[in-house]
Amino acid sequence: MPVSVQLGLLFALCCAFVQILGFLFKQRGAASAPPVQWRHPVRSTVGLFSNRWWTLGILVAMGGWGFHVAGLALAPISLVQCVIAGGLAMLTVVADKLFGFSITRREWIGVALTALGLAILAATLGDTGDSKHAAWTAGTLIAYTGTLTGLALACCAVVQGDPPRAGPVLGVAAGLLWGASDVSIKALSGRLGDLGVGVLLHPLALVILLLSLVGLVVSARSLQLGPVVAVIAITTATGNIVTIAAGPIVFGEPMPSDTLGLVLRIAAFALVCIAAALTPGPIDPEVARQGRPGSPAPSPNTA
């Protein structure tokens, strides 16, 4: 494996830990900020940034984003995302020991199964580590990122009014948006050699900015609704799955050549999806009736 690819994976490992810290800082800020309102995105964003914990979380996340960009520029997208996904195993430990969250057994198991599925994906990557694999076509990239964006918007639409499980569903939406952004970052990184700082003026740069900002607002609302550990795990897993899938679909990374490797990869994807679905746990009817923290209080009936 080339030294440049190894360096890219080191950046990915740093990104994994910093991302988790950023998520947990942002959750602390989002929980005490005014509820995000879809009709007032600017006002909601200002309200979030007025909280010091949210702002700190964004600054930490920007550091993780820098590590992520560096990793994507040097190593195959599938390999980078599998390393970052493996860092998901640190989530429950960091949330429990450093942030004092009460982690249920179901959440421990769900996060562990998610990390296991992503580890199996990493083990079946085959020969993708021989180069950075940055070749792509505009049509494929537009179709892939457009599909992810459409699915994210659909997720947001089906949870209007904050029904039960709105938090995890919005976590999926945020993961899809950030996954589309990561795929675009990988594509744009392939033009660094030709354009240099001119990549900042490339149309993909605007796409990355819009996807990142919308994903930020959607993620904030998902963190306000919770449950926190489940939402973070689902957001991270969703983003990683769609970016790993972009490897062979968008960038031409090779799939396993043997039947066993292909079956294991499909099984790993299924395991991650099942774990993400199980992690949130059952809905408490009393909590669902009274509302969740971060939800607007119901208006009293007046005669």
Residue pairs with C-beta under 8 A, 6 or more apart in sequence:
1 129
1 130
2 130
2 131
4 74
4 75
4 132
5 74
5 75
5 76
5 79
5 129
5 130
5 131
5 132
7 74
7 75
8 70
8 71
8 72
8 73
8 74
8 75
8 79
8 80
8 132
9 71
9 75
9 79
9 80
9 83
11 67
11 68
11 70
11 71
11 74
12 67
12 68
12 71
12 75
12 79
12 80
12 81
12 83
12 84
13 83
13 84
13 87
14 64
14 67
15 64
15 65
15 67
15 68
15 71
15 84
15 87
16 83
16 84
16 85
16 86
16 87
16 88
16 90
17 87
17 90
18 60
18 61
18 63
18 64
18 67
19 61
19 64
19 68
19 84
19 87
19 236
20 87
20 88
20 90
20 91
20 94
20 232
21 60
21 64
21 94
22 57
22 58
22 60
22 61
22 63
22 64
23 57
23 61
23 223
23 232
23 235
23 236
24 57
24 94
24 95
24 98
24 99
24 228
24 232
25 53
25 54
25 56
25 57
25 60
26 53
26 54
26 57
26 58
26 61
26 219
26 220
26 223
27 57
27 223
27 228
27 232
28 53
28 54
28 57
28 99
29 48
29 51
29 52
29 53
29 54
29 55
29 56
29 57
30 36
30 48
30 51
30 54
30 220
30 221
30 223
30 224
30 294
31 223
31 224
31 293
31 294
32 51
32 53
33 47
33 48
33 50
33 51
33 54
33 220
33 224
34 44
34 47
35 44
35 221
35 224
35 294
35 295
35 296
36 44
36 47
36 48
36 217
36 220
36 221
36 224
37 43
37 44
38 156
38 160
41 217
44 217
44 220
45 216
45 217
48 54
48 220
49 55
49 58
54 220
58 216
68 80
68 84
68 182
68 185
69 185
69 189
71 80
71 83
71 84
72 80
72 182
72 185
72 186
72 189
73 132
73 189
73 192
74 132
75 129
75 132
76 125
76 128
76 129
76 131
76 132
76 133
76 247
76 251
76 253
77 133
77 182
77 183
77 186
77 243
77 244
77 246
77 247
77 251
77 253
78 121
78 125
78 128
78 243
78 244
78 247
78 248
78 253
79 122
79 125
79 128
79 129
81 182
81 240
81 243
81 244
81 247
82 118
82 119
82 121
82 122
82 125
82 240
82 244
83 122
84 236
84 240
85 114
85 115
85 118
85 121
85 122
85 236
85 237
85 240
85 244
86 115
86 118
86 119
86 122
88 111
88 114
88 115
88 118
88 233
88 236
88 237
88 240
89 111
89 112
89 115
91 111
91 229
91 232
91 233
91 236
92 103
92 107
92 108
92 111
92 112
92 229
95 101
95 103
95 228
95 229
95 232
96 102
96 103
101 228
101 229
103 229
104 281
106 278
106 279
106 281
107 227
107 229
107 230
107 233
107 279
107 281
109 278
110 230
110 233
110 275
110 276
110 278
110 279
111 229
111 233
111 275
111 279
113 271
113 272
113 274
113 275
113 278
114 233
114 237
114 271
114 272
114 275
114 276
114 279
116 271
117 268
117 269
117 270
117 271
117 272
117 275
118 237
118 240
118 268
118 272
120 264
120 265
120 267
120 268
120 271
121 244
121 265
121 268
121 269
121 272
123 264
124 256
124 261
124 262
124 264
124 265
124 268
125 253
126 254
126 255
126 256
126 257
126 261
127 254
128 247
128 253
128 254
132 190
133 247
133 251
133 252
133 253
134 186
134 187
134 189
134 190
134 251
135 190
135 251
135 252
136 187
136 190
136 250
136 251
136 252
140 249
140 250
141 183
141 184
141 187
141 250
144 180
144 183
144 246
144 249
144 250
145 180
145 183
145 184
145 207
145 211
148 176
148 177
148 179
148 180
148 183
148 242
149 176
149 177
149 180
149 211
151 173
151 176
152 172
152 173
152 174
152 176
152 177
152 180
152 215
152 218
153 173
155 169
155 170
155 172
155 173
155 176
156 170
156 173
156 218
158 169
159 165
159 166
159 169
159 170
162 225
162 291
162 292
162 295
164 283
164 288
165 280
165 283
166 222
166 225
167 222
167 223
167 224
167 225
167 226
167 227
167 230
167 231
167 280
167 292
168 222
168 227
168 230
168 231
168 234
168 276
168 279
168 280
169 222
170 218
170 219
170 221
170 222
170 225
170 231
171 219
171 222
171 230
171 231
171 232
171 234
171 235
171 238
172 234
172 235
172 238
173 218
173 222
174 215
174 218
174 219
174 222
174 235
174 238
174 239
175 234
175 235
175 236
175 237
175 238
175 239
175 240
175 241
175 242
176 238
176 239
176 242
177 211
177 212
177 214
177 215
177 218
178 211
178 212
178 215
178 219
178 235
178 239
179 238
179 239
179 240
179 241
179 242
179 243
179 246
180 211
180 242
181 207
181 208
181 211
181 212
181 215
182 239
182 243
183 242
183 243
183 246
183 250
184 204
184 207
184 208
184 211
185 208
186 243
186 246
186 251
187 204
187 250
187 251
188 199
188 202
188 204
188 205
188 208
191 199
191 202
192 199
195 202
199 205
219 235
221 294
222 231
222 235
223 231
223 232
223 294
224 293
224 294
224 295
225 231
225 292
225 294
225 295
226 292
226 293
226 294
227 280
227 281
229 279
230 279
230 280
230 281
231 280
233 276
233 279
234 276
234 279
234 280
237 272
237 275
237 276
238 276
241 269
241 272
241 273
245 269
247 253
248 254
248 255
255 262
255 265
256 262
256 264
256 265
291 297
291 298
